[in-house]
Amino acid sequence: MTQNITTTNAPKALASLYDHFGLPHTDPAAWIGDHLNVAAEDATDERVRDGYRAALHLFTQGYIEHASAVLRLLPTP
């Protein structure tokens, strides 16, 4: 069952996800999911890996704002 959970903050959150991975905003949004998956696989710290996995799960469920918020909680490299 798919839910429409788009809010007024979703475009800003999506832009934040693009910026996090240095992707052009014209790239397909699906590429963000790919980058989240690779980041989770490459993470050496278990907490960071779990954070990327959580963000990926939220992103694939359509919770873009929540996925963006999870990434803001992760340490920056």
PDB file of N, CA, C and O in Angstrom:
ATOM      1  N   MET A   1       0.839  -1.169   0.000  1.00  0.00           N
ATOM      2  CA  MET A   1       0.000   0.000   0.000  1.00  0.00           C
ATOM      3  C   MET A   1       0.890   1.240   0.000  1.00  0.00           C
ATOM      4  O   MET A   1       1.733   1.405   0.882  1.00  0.00           O
ATOM      5  N   THR A   2       0.705   2.093  -0.971  1.00  0.00           N
ATOM      6  CA  THR A   2       1.501   3.296  -1.094  1.00  0.00           C
ATOM      7  C   THR A   2       0.732   4.470  -0.521  1.00  0.00           C
ATOM      8  O   THR A   2      -0.471   4.618  -0.735  1.00  0.00           O
ATOM      9  N   GLN A   3       1.456   5.297   0.211  1.00  0.00           N
ATOM     10  CA  GLN A   3       0.839   6.477   0.804  1.00  0.00           C
ATOM     11  C   GLN A   3       1.474   7.716   0.217  1.00  0.00           C
ATOM     12  O   GLN A   3       2.674   7.725  -0.058  1.00  0.00           O
ATOM     13  N   ASN A   4       0.695   8.754   0.021  1.00  0.00           N
ATOM     14  CA  ASN A   4       1.227  10.022  -0.434  1.00  0.00           C
ATOM     15  C   ASN A   4       1.556  10.846   0.802  1.00  0.00           C
ATOM     16  O   ASN A   4       0.659  11.382   1.453  1.00  0.00           O
ATOM     17  N   ILE A   5       2.828  10.947   1.121  1.00  0.00           N
ATOM     18  CA  ILE A   5       3.225  11.647   2.335  1.00  0.00           C
ATOM     19  C   ILE A   5       4.032  12.900   2.015  1.00  0.00           C
ATOM     20  O   ILE A   5       4.747  13.420   2.872  1.00  0.00           O
ATOM     21  N   THR A   6       3.917  13.383   0.782  1.00  0.00           N
ATOM     22  CA  THR A   6       4.656  14.568   0.385  1.00  0.00           C
ATOM     23  C   THR A   6       4.171  15.768   1.174  1.00  0.00           C
ATOM     24  O   THR A   6       2.970  16.006   1.304  1.00  0.00           O
ATOM     25  N   THR A   7       5.112  16.504   1.688  1.00  0.00           N
ATOM     26  CA  THR A   7       4.784  17.728   2.410  1.00  0.00           C
ATOM     27  C   THR A   7       5.535  18.880   1.772  1.00  0.00           C
ATOM     28  O   THR A   7       6.285  18.686   0.816  1.00  0.00           O
ATOM     29  N   THR A   8       5.337  20.057   2.292  1.00  0.00           N
ATOM     30  CA  THR A   8       5.988  21.228   1.720  1.00  0.00           C
ATOM     31  C   THR A   8       7.494  21.206   1.927  1.00  0.00           C
ATOM     32  O   THR A   8       8.213  21.916   1.224  1.00  0.00           O
ATOM     33  N   ASN A   9       7.997  20.410   2.873  1.00  0.00           N
ATOM     34  CA  ASN A   9       9.435  20.339   3.127  1.00  0.00           C
ATOM     35  C   ASN A   9      10.137  19.270   2.301  1.00  0.00           C
ATOM     36  O   ASN A   9      11.366  19.202   2.309  1.00  0.00           O
ATOM     37  N   ALA A  10       9.395  18.442   1.595  1.00  0.00           N
ATOM     38  CA  ALA A  10      10.001  17.348   0.836  1.00  0.00           C
ATOM     39  C   ALA A  10      10.989  17.834  -0.228  1.00  0.00           C
ATOM     40  O   ALA A  10      12.064  17.246  -0.351  1.00  0.00           O
ATOM     41  N   PRO A  11      10.678  18.879  -1.003  1.00  0.00           N
ATOM     42  CA  PRO A  11      11.672  19.324  -2.000  1.00  0.00           C
ATOM     43  C   PRO A  11      12.988  19.780  -1.364  1.00  0.00           C
ATOM     44  O   PRO A  11      14.064  19.515  -1.902  1.00  0.00           O
ATOM     45  N   LYS A  12      12.903  20.453  -0.238  1.00  0.00           N
ATOM     46  CA  LYS A  12      14.114  20.892   0.463  1.00  0.00           C
ATOM     47  C   LYS A  12      14.894  19.684   0.989  1.00  0.00           C
ATOM     48  O   LYS A  12      16.122  19.652   0.909  1.00  0.00           O
ATOM     49  N   ALA A  13      14.185  18.701   1.521  1.00  0.00           N
ATOM     50  CA  ALA A  13      14.827  17.490   2.028  1.00  0.00           C
ATOM     51  C   ALA A  13      15.473  16.707   0.890  1.00  0.00           C
ATOM     52  O   ALA A  13      16.573  16.178   1.047  1.00  0.00           O
ATOM     53  N   LEU A  14      14.799  16.630  -0.251  1.00  0.00           N
ATOM     54  CA  LEU A  14      15.362  15.926  -1.398  1.00  0.00           C
ATOM     55  C   LEU A  14      16.628  16.628  -1.879  1.00  0.00           C
ATOM     56  O   LEU A  14      17.616  15.974  -2.212  1.00  0.00           O
ATOM     57  N   ALA A  15      16.597  17.953  -1.915  1.00  0.00           N
ATOM     58  CA  ALA A  15      17.794  18.711  -2.299  1.00  0.00           C
ATOM     59  C   ALA A  15      18.931  18.446  -1.322  1.00  0.00           C
ATOM     60  O   ALA A  15      20.092  18.367  -1.723  1.00  0.00           O
ATOM     61  N   SER A  16      18.604  18.310  -0.049  1.00  0.00           N
ATOM     62  CA  SER A  16      19.611  18.018   0.967  1.00  0.00           C
ATOM     63  C   SER A  16      20.253  16.655   0.728  1.00  0.00           C
ATOM     64  O   SER A  16      21.460  16.496   0.915  1.00  0.00           O
ATOM     65  N   LEU A  17      19.456  15.674   0.317  1.00  0.00           N
ATOM     66  CA  LEU A  17      19.991  14.343   0.014  1.00  0.00           C
ATOM     67  C   LEU A  17      20.911  14.391  -1.201  1.00  0.00           C
ATOM     68  O   LEU A  17      21.976  13.773  -1.205  1.00  0.00           O
ATOM     69  N   TYR A  18      20.499  15.124  -2.228  1.00  0.00           N
ATOM     70  CA  TYR A  18      21.370  15.293  -3.405  1.00  0.00           C
ATOM     71  C   TYR A  18      22.691  15.922  -2.984  1.00  0.00           C
ATOM     72  O   TYR A  18      23.759  15.464  -3.391  1.00  0.00           O
ATOM     73  N   ASP A  19      22.618  16.966  -2.173  1.00  0.00           N
ATOM     74  CA  ASP A  19      23.820  17.680  -1.738  1.00  0.00           C
ATOM     75  C   ASP A  19      24.730  16.801  -0.888  1.00  0.00           C
ATOM     76  O   ASP A  19      25.953  16.895  -0.984  1.00  0.00           O
ATOM     77  N   HIS A  20      24.140  15.951  -0.059  1.00  0.00           N
ATOM     78  CA  HIS A  20      24.922  15.080   0.813  1.00  0.00           C
ATOM     79  C   HIS A  20      25.882  14.208   0.004  1.00  0.00           C
ATOM     80  O   HIS A  20      27.016  13.967   0.417  1.00  0.00           O
ATOM     81  N   PHE A  21      25.416  13.744  -1.142  1.00  0.00           N
ATOM     82  CA  PHE A  21      26.236  12.874  -1.974  1.00  0.00           C
ATOM     83  C   PHE A  21      26.893  13.606  -3.142  1.00  0.00           C
ATOM     84  O   PHE A  21      27.557  12.981  -3.969  1.00  0.00           O
ATOM     85  N   GLY A  22      26.714  14.907  -3.213  1.00  0.00           N
ATOM     86  CA  GLY A  22      27.330  15.687  -4.277  1.00  0.00           C
ATOM     87  C   GLY A  22      26.751  15.386  -5.654  1.00  0.00           C
ATOM     88  O   GLY A  22      27.442  15.503  -6.666  1.00  0.00           O
ATOM     89  N   LEU A  23      25.491  15.002  -5.686  1.00  0.00           N
ATOM     90  CA  LEU A  23      24.834  14.683  -6.961  1.00  0.00           C
ATOM     91  C   LEU A  23      24.182  15.933  -7.555  1.00  0.00           C
ATOM     92  O   LEU A  23      23.660  16.771  -6.820  1.00  0.00           O
ATOM     93  N   PRO A  24      24.211  16.056  -8.873  1.00  0.00           N
ATOM     94  CA  PRO A  24      23.455  17.143  -9.505  1.00  0.00           C
ATOM     95  C   PRO A  24      21.961  16.947  -9.238  1.00  0.00           C
ATOM     96  O   PRO A  24      21.478  15.815  -9.226  1.00  0.00           O
ATOM     97  N   HIS A  25      21.252  18.008  -9.031  1.00  0.00           N
ATOM     98  CA  HIS A  25      19.830  17.918  -8.715  1.00  0.00           C
ATOM     99  C   HIS A  25      19.004  17.441  -9.902  1.00  0.00           C
ATOM    100  O   HIS A  25      17.801  17.215  -9.767  1.00  0.00           O
ATOM    101  N   THR A  26      19.630  17.286 -11.053  1.00  0.00           N
ATOM    102  CA  THR A  26      18.929  16.789 -12.236  1.00  0.00           C
ATOM    103  C   THR A  26      19.028  15.274 -12.375  1.00  0.00           C
ATOM    104  O   THR A  26      18.371  14.691 -13.237  1.00  0.00           O
ATOM    105  N   ASP A  27      19.837  14.630 -11.539  1.00  0.00           N
ATOM    106  CA  ASP A  27      19.949  13.166 -11.571  1.00  0.00           C
ATOM    107  C   ASP A  27      18.657  12.527 -11.065  1.00  0.00           C
ATOM    108  O   ASP A  27      17.930  13.141 -10.285  1.00  0.00           O
ATOM    109  N   PRO A  28      18.365  11.302 -11.500  1.00  0.00           N
ATOM    110  CA  PRO A  28      17.170  10.608 -10.986  1.00  0.00           C
ATOM    111  C   PRO A  28      17.268  10.391  -9.479  1.00  0.00           C
ATOM    112  O   PRO A  28      18.337  10.072  -8.957  1.00  0.00           O
ATOM    113  N   ALA A  29      16.159  10.565  -8.793  1.00  0.00           N
ATOM    114  CA  ALA A  29      16.136  10.409  -7.333  1.00  0.00           C
ATOM    115  C   ALA A  29      16.516   8.991  -6.917  1.00  0.00           C
ATOM    116  O   ALA A  29      17.009   8.783  -5.808  1.00  0.00           O
ATOM    117  N   ALA A  30      16.295   8.025  -7.785  1.00  0.00           N
ATOM    118  CA  ALA A  30      16.654   6.638  -7.458  1.00  0.00           C
ATOM    119  C   ALA A  30      18.145   6.497  -7.187  1.00  0.00           C
ATOM    120  O   ALA A  30      18.558   5.596  -6.457  1.00  0.00           O
ATOM    121  N   TRP A  31      18.949   7.368  -7.760  1.00  0.00           N
ATOM    122  CA  TRP A  31      20.384   7.294  -7.533  1.00  0.00           C
ATOM    123  C   TRP A  31      20.731   7.591  -6.079  1.00  0.00           C
ATOM    124  O   TRP A  31      21.754   7.125  -5.577  1.00  0.00           O
ATOM    125  N   ILE A  32      19.892   8.357  -5.407  1.00  0.00           N
ATOM    126  CA  ILE A  32      20.127   8.611  -3.983  1.00  0.00           C
ATOM    127  C   ILE A  32      20.058   7.292  -3.226  1.00  0.00           C
ATOM    128  O   ILE A  32      20.889   7.026  -2.357  1.00  0.00           O
ATOM    129  N   GLY A  33      19.076   6.473  -3.553  1.00  0.00           N
ATOM    130  CA  GLY A  33      18.963   5.163  -2.916  1.00  0.00           C
ATOM    131  C   GLY A  33      20.192   4.313  -3.149  1.00  0.00           C
ATOM    132  O   GLY A  33      20.658   3.624  -2.241  1.00  0.00           O
ATOM    133  N   ASP A  34      20.722   4.356  -4.364  1.00  0.00           N
ATOM    134  CA  ASP A  34      21.953   3.615  -4.668  1.00  0.00           C
ATOM    135  C   ASP A  34      23.109   4.111  -3.807  1.00  0.00           C
ATOM    136  O   ASP A  34      23.874   3.312  -3.266  1.00  0.00           O
ATOM    137  N   HIS A  35      23.232   5.419  -3.682  1.00  0.00           N
ATOM    138  CA  HIS A  35      24.311   5.989  -2.876  1.00  0.00           C
ATOM    139  C   HIS A  35      24.148   5.649  -1.396  1.00  0.00           C
ATOM    140  O   HIS A  35      25.136   5.393  -0.708  1.00  0.00           O
ATOM    141  N   LEU A  36      22.917   5.644  -0.904  1.00  0.00           N
ATOM    142  CA  LEU A  36      22.675   5.258   0.490  1.00  0.00           C
ATOM    143  C   LEU A  36      23.098   3.810   0.718  1.00  0.00           C
ATOM    144  O   LEU A  36      23.704   3.490   1.741  1.00  0.00           O
ATOM    145  N   ASN A  37      22.781   2.947  -0.225  1.00  0.00           N
ATOM    146  CA  ASN A  37      23.135   1.534  -0.104  1.00  0.00           C
ATOM    147  C   ASN A  37      24.651   1.342  -0.107  1.00  0.00           C
ATOM    148  O   ASN A  37      25.183   0.597   0.716  1.00  0.00           O
ATOM    149  N   VAL A  38      25.339   2.001  -1.016  1.00  0.00           N
ATOM    150  CA  VAL A  38      26.793   1.887  -1.092  1.00  0.00           C
ATOM    151  C   VAL A  38      27.435   2.456   0.170  1.00  0.00           C
ATOM    152  O   VAL A  38      28.388   1.880   0.697  1.00  0.00           O
ATOM    153  N   ALA A  39      26.918   3.581   0.655  1.00  0.00           N
ATOM    154  CA  ALA A  39      27.461   4.182   1.875  1.00  0.00           C
ATOM    155  C   ALA A  39      27.299   3.240   3.063  1.00  0.00           C
ATOM    156  O   ALA A  39      28.189   3.141   3.908  1.00  0.00           O
ATOM    157  N   ALA A  40      26.159   2.545   3.126  1.00  0.00           N
ATOM    158  CA  ALA A  40      25.939   1.588   4.214  1.00  0.00           C
ATOM    159  C   ALA A  40      26.919   0.428   4.119  1.00  0.00           C
ATOM    160  O   ALA A  40      27.449  -0.027   5.133  1.00  0.00           O
ATOM    161  N   GLU A  41      27.161  -0.051   2.901  1.00  0.00           N
ATOM    162  CA  GLU A  41      28.087  -1.169   2.715  1.00  0.00           C
ATOM    163  C   GLU A  41      29.526  -0.772   3.010  1.00  0.00           C
ATOM    164  O   GLU A  41      30.305  -1.587   3.505  1.00  0.00           O
ATOM    165  N   ASP A  42      29.887   0.474   2.711  1.00  0.00           N
ATOM    166  CA  ASP A  42      31.263   0.942   2.883  1.00  0.00           C
ATOM    167  C   ASP A  42      31.576   1.440   4.294  1.00  0.00           C
ATOM    168  O   ASP A  42      32.743   1.606   4.647  1.00  0.00           O
ATOM    169  N   ALA A  43      30.546   1.678   5.097  1.00  0.00           N
ATOM    170  CA  ALA A  43      30.762   2.237   6.437  1.00  0.00           C
ATOM    171  C   ALA A  43      31.495   1.233   7.322  1.00  0.00           C
ATOM    172  O   ALA A  43      31.159   0.049   7.352  1.00  0.00           O
ATOM    173  N   THR A  44      32.490   1.723   8.033  1.00  0.00           N
ATOM    174  CA  THR A  44      33.241   0.856   8.939  1.00  0.00           C
ATOM    175  C   THR A  44      32.682   0.896  10.353  1.00  0.00           C
ATOM    176  O   THR A  44      32.837  -0.063  11.109  1.00  0.00           O
ATOM    177  N   ASP A  45      32.042   1.979  10.711  1.00  0.00           N
ATOM    178  CA  ASP A  45      31.434   2.116  12.032  1.00  0.00           C
ATOM    179  C   ASP A  45      30.008   1.552  11.977  1.00  0.00           C
ATOM    180  O   ASP A  45      29.222   1.912  11.101  1.00  0.00           O
ATOM    181  N   GLU A  46      29.695   0.681  12.906  1.00  0.00           N
ATOM    182  CA  GLU A  46      28.378   0.031  12.909  1.00  0.00           C
ATOM    183  C   GLU A  46      27.232   1.035  13.034  1.00  0.00           C
ATOM    184  O   GLU A  46      26.191   0.873  12.398  1.00  0.00           O
ATOM    185  N   ARG A  47      27.423   2.066  13.848  1.00  0.00           N
ATOM    186  CA  ARG A  47      26.363   3.066  14.017  1.00  0.00           C
ATOM    187  C   ARG A  47      26.125   3.848  12.728  1.00  0.00           C
ATOM    188  O   ARG A  47      24.984   4.153  12.381  1.00  0.00           O
ATOM    189  N   VAL A  48      27.196   4.167  12.030  1.00  0.00           N
ATOM    190  CA  VAL A  48      27.064   4.884  10.755  1.00  0.00           C
ATOM    191  C   VAL A  48      26.392   3.983   9.726  1.00  0.00           C
ATOM    192  O   VAL A  48      25.508   4.426   8.993  1.00  0.00           O
ATOM    193  N   ARG A  49      26.809   2.722   9.670  1.00  0.00           N
ATOM    194  CA  ARG A  49      26.201   1.760   8.752  1.00  0.00           C
ATOM    195  C   ARG A  49      24.704   1.642   9.024  1.00  0.00           C
ATOM    196  O   ARG A  49      23.899   1.658   8.093  1.00  0.00           O
ATOM    197  N   ASP A  50      24.331   1.523  10.293  1.00  0.00           N
ATOM    198  CA  ASP A  50      22.917   1.425  10.649  1.00  0.00           C
ATOM    199  C   ASP A  50      22.165   2.701  10.287  1.00  0.00           C
ATOM    200  O   ASP A  50      21.001   2.649   9.889  1.00  0.00           O
ATOM    201  N   GLY A  51      22.830   3.842  10.425  1.00  0.00           N
ATOM    202  CA  GLY A  51      22.205   5.112  10.062  1.00  0.00           C
ATOM    203  C   GLY A  51      21.907   5.188   8.572  1.00  0.00           C
ATOM    204  O   GLY A  51      20.824   5.615   8.171  1.00  0.00           O
ATOM    205  N   TYR A  52      22.873   4.771   7.750  1.00  0.00           N
ATOM    206  CA  TYR A  52      22.642   4.771   6.301  1.00  0.00           C
ATOM    207  C   TYR A  52      21.563   3.764   5.922  1.00  0.00           C
ATOM    208  O   TYR A  52      20.753   4.028   5.033  1.00  0.00           O
ATOM    209  N   ARG A  53      21.547   2.627   6.582  1.00  0.00           N
ATOM    210  CA  ARG A  53      20.496   1.631   6.297  1.00  0.00           C
ATOM    211  C   ARG A  53      19.117   2.170   6.682  1.00  0.00           C
ATOM    212  O   ARG A  53      18.138   1.965   5.964  1.00  0.00           O
ATOM    213  N   ALA A  54      19.052   2.857   7.815  1.00  0.00           N
ATOM    214  CA  ALA A  54      17.781   3.452   8.243  1.00  0.00           C
ATOM    215  C   ALA A  54      17.337   4.517   7.245  1.00  0.00           C
ATOM    216  O   ALA A  54      16.163   4.586   6.880  1.00  0.00           O
ATOM    217  N   ALA A  55      18.278   5.343   6.810  1.00  0.00           N
ATOM    218  CA  ALA A  55      17.949   6.386   5.837  1.00  0.00           C
ATOM    219  C   ALA A  55      17.475   5.765   4.523  1.00  0.00           C
ATOM    220  O   ALA A  55      16.537   6.263   3.901  1.00  0.00           O
ATOM    221  N   LEU A  56      18.122   4.681   4.103  1.00  0.00           N
ATOM    222  CA  LEU A  56      17.709   3.997   2.881  1.00  0.00           C
ATOM    223  C   LEU A  56      16.299   3.453   3.027  1.00  0.00           C
ATOM    224  O   LEU A  56      15.476   3.600   2.123  1.00  0.00           O
ATOM    225  N   HIS A  57      16.018   2.828   4.156  1.00  0.00           N
ATOM    226  CA  HIS A  57      14.672   2.285   4.391  1.00  0.00           C
ATOM    227  C   HIS A  57      13.634   3.401   4.355  1.00  0.00           C
ATOM    228  O   HIS A  57      12.596   3.262   3.708  1.00  0.00           O
ATOM    229  N   LEU A  58      13.906   4.497   5.041  1.00  0.00           N
ATOM    230  CA  LEU A  58      12.964   5.615   5.057  1.00  0.00           C
ATOM    231  C   LEU A  58      12.779   6.202   3.661  1.00  0.00           C
ATOM    232  O   LEU A  58      11.663   6.527   3.256  1.00  0.00           O
ATOM    233  N   PHE A  59      13.884   6.335   2.932  1.00  0.00           N
ATOM    234  CA  PHE A  59      13.827   6.905   1.588  1.00  0.00           C
ATOM    235  C   PHE A  59      12.984   6.029   0.664  1.00  0.00           C
ATOM    236  O   PHE A  59      12.160   6.542  -0.093  1.00  0.00           O
ATOM    237  N   THR A  60      13.184   4.713   0.720  1.00  0.00           N
ATOM    238  CA  THR A  60      12.436   3.822  -0.164  1.00  0.00           C
ATOM    239  C   THR A  60      10.957   3.754   0.207  1.00  0.00           C
ATOM    240  O   THR A  60      10.122   3.403  -0.627  1.00  0.00           O
ATOM    241  N   GLN A  61      10.636   4.085   1.444  1.00  0.00           N
ATOM    242  CA  GLN A  61       9.237   4.117   1.866  1.00  0.00           C
ATOM    243  C   GLN A  61       8.573   5.462   1.558  1.00  0.00           C
ATOM    244  O   GLN A  61       7.370   5.633   1.756  1.00  0.00           O
ATOM    245  N   GLY A  62       9.376   6.411   1.073  1.00  0.00           N
ATOM    246  CA  GLY A  62       8.835   7.719   0.717  1.00  0.00           C
ATOM    247  C   GLY A  62       8.978   8.778   1.790  1.00  0.00           C
ATOM    248  O   GLY A  62       8.498   9.899   1.626  1.00  0.00           O
ATOM    249  N   TYR A  63       9.626   8.437   2.876  1.00  0.00           N
ATOM    250  CA  TYR A  63       9.805   9.384   3.965  1.00  0.00           C
ATOM    251  C   TYR A  63      11.101  10.185   3.739  1.00  0.00           C
ATOM    252  O   TYR A  63      12.087  10.026   4.459  1.00  0.00           O
ATOM    253  N   ILE A  64      11.063  11.035   2.733  1.00  0.00           N
ATOM    254  CA  ILE A  64      12.250  11.763   2.299  1.00  0.00           C
ATOM    255  C   ILE A  64      12.777  12.679   3.394  1.00  0.00           C
ATOM    256  O   ILE A  64      13.982  12.733   3.637  1.00  0.00           O
ATOM    257  N   GLU A  65      11.882  13.393   4.051  1.00  0.00           N
ATOM    258  CA  GLU A  65      12.308  14.314   5.111  1.00  0.00           C
ATOM    259  C   GLU A  65      12.981  13.564   6.254  1.00  0.00           C
ATOM    260  O   GLU A  65      13.974  14.035   6.809  1.00  0.00           O
ATOM    261  N   HIS A  66      12.453  12.416   6.602  1.00  0.00           N
ATOM    262  CA  HIS A  66      13.026  11.632   7.695  1.00  0.00           C
ATOM    263  C   HIS A  66      14.392  11.072   7.310  1.00  0.00           C
ATOM    264  O   HIS A  66      15.311  11.048   8.128  1.00  0.00           O
ATOM    265  N   ALA A  67      14.520  10.624   6.063  1.00  0.00           N
ATOM    266  CA  ALA A  67      15.814  10.122   5.589  1.00  0.00           C
ATOM    267  C   ALA A  67      16.861  11.221   5.642  1.00  0.00           C
ATOM    268  O   ALA A  67      18.002  10.984   6.037  1.00  0.00           O
ATOM    269  N   SER A  68      16.471  12.413   5.244  1.00  0.00           N
ATOM    270  CA  SER A  68      17.389  13.553   5.284  1.00  0.00           C
ATOM    271  C   SER A  68      17.791  13.876   6.720  1.00  0.00           C
ATOM    272  O   SER A  68      18.947  14.201   6.989  1.00  0.00           O
ATOM    273  N   ALA A  69      16.840  13.787   7.632  1.00  0.00           N
ATOM    274  CA  ALA A  69      17.128  14.078   9.046  1.00  0.00           C
ATOM    275  C   ALA A  69      18.099  13.053   9.627  1.00  0.00           C
ATOM    276  O   ALA A  69      18.971  13.409  10.418  1.00  0.00           O
ATOM    277  N   VAL A  70      17.958  11.790   9.246  1.00  0.00           N
ATOM    278  CA  VAL A  70      18.871  10.754   9.736  1.00  0.00           C
ATOM    279  C   VAL A  70      20.293  11.066   9.286  1.00  0.00           C
ATOM    280  O   VAL A  70      21.232  10.936  10.072  1.00  0.00           O
ATOM    281  N   LEU A  71      20.463  11.474   8.034  1.00  0.00           N
ATOM    282  CA  LEU A  71      21.807  11.779   7.533  1.00  0.00           C
ATOM    283  C   LEU A  71      22.427  12.964   8.267  1.00  0.00           C
ATOM    284  O   LEU A  71      23.642  13.011   8.458  1.00  0.00           O
ATOM    285  N   ARG A  72      21.606  13.910   8.675  1.00  0.00           N
ATOM    286  CA  ARG A  72      22.138  15.062   9.430  1.00  0.00           C
ATOM    287  C   ARG A  72      22.665  14.631  10.800  1.00  0.00           C
ATOM    288  O   ARG A  72      23.495  15.326  11.386  1.00  0.00           O
ATOM    289  N   LEU A  73      22.198  13.505  11.310  1.00  0.00           N
ATOM    290  CA  LEU A  73      22.655  13.022  12.612  1.00  0.00           C
ATOM    291  C   LEU A  73      23.964  12.236  12.534  1.00  0.00           C
ATOM    292  O   LEU A  73      24.636  12.035  13.546  1.00  0.00           O
ATOM    293  N   LEU A  74      24.321  11.789  11.318  1.00  0.00           N
ATOM    294  CA  LEU A  74      25.542  11.010  11.154  1.00  0.00           C
ATOM    295  C   LEU A  74      26.776  11.911  11.184  1.00  0.00           C
ATOM    296  O   LEU A  74      26.721  13.065  10.759  1.00  0.00           O
ATOM    297  N   PRO A  75      27.882  11.377  11.688  1.00  0.00           N
ATOM    298  CA  PRO A  75      29.113  12.178  11.672  1.00  0.00           C
ATOM    299  C   PRO A  75      29.570  12.421  10.241  1.00  0.00           C
ATOM    300  O   PRO A  75      29.381  11.575   9.367  1.00  0.00           O
ATOM    301  N   THR A  76      30.160  13.562  10.012  1.00  0.00           N
ATOM    302  CA  THR A  76      30.654  13.881   8.668  1.00  0.00           C
ATOM    303  C   THR A  76      32.075  13.347   8.539  1.00  0.00           C
ATOM    304  O   THR A  76      32.843  13.369   9.501  1.00  0.00           O
ATOM    305  N   PRO A  77      32.423  12.866   7.344  1.00  0.00           N
ATOM    306  CA  PRO A  77      33.770  12.295   7.161  1.00  0.00           C
ATOM    307  C   PRO A  77      34.862  13.340   7.203  1.00  0.00           C
ATOM    308  O   PRO A  77      36.039  13.008   7.064  1.00  0.00           O
TER     309      PRO A  77
END
